[in-house]
Amino acid sequence: MDILEEAIIFENAKMSHMTTSDRVVASREAKRLVLAINEIYKKTKSTTLMDLMKRLTVKKKRIDIRLKGRPNSGI
């Protein structure tokens, strides 16, 4: 399967009701996809690839926040 197809499938996948283990796997998958797309981007400088990487990074950050927990603002 093409890396761009994998990225679009990952981007459209539902992330609700995931176990912690599923979140770890999803976070690693997002990182793998972004790094692979970045290698293609270095050669082509395509803005569509950059936009896709940005969307995947946002999704990865949301997963990571859920994994690590939100920082407390109190004492």
Number of C-alpha atoms within 10 A of each C-alpha: 5 6 14 15 10 12 22 14 11 17 17 8 9 9 15 7 8 12 11 12 10 13 19 15 12 19 21 13 17 23 16 14 21 23 13 15 18 16 10 13 16 10 8 10 11 11 10 10 18 15 11 17 22 13 16 22 18 12 17 21 14 13 21 16 11 12 15 8 9 9 7 6 5 4 3
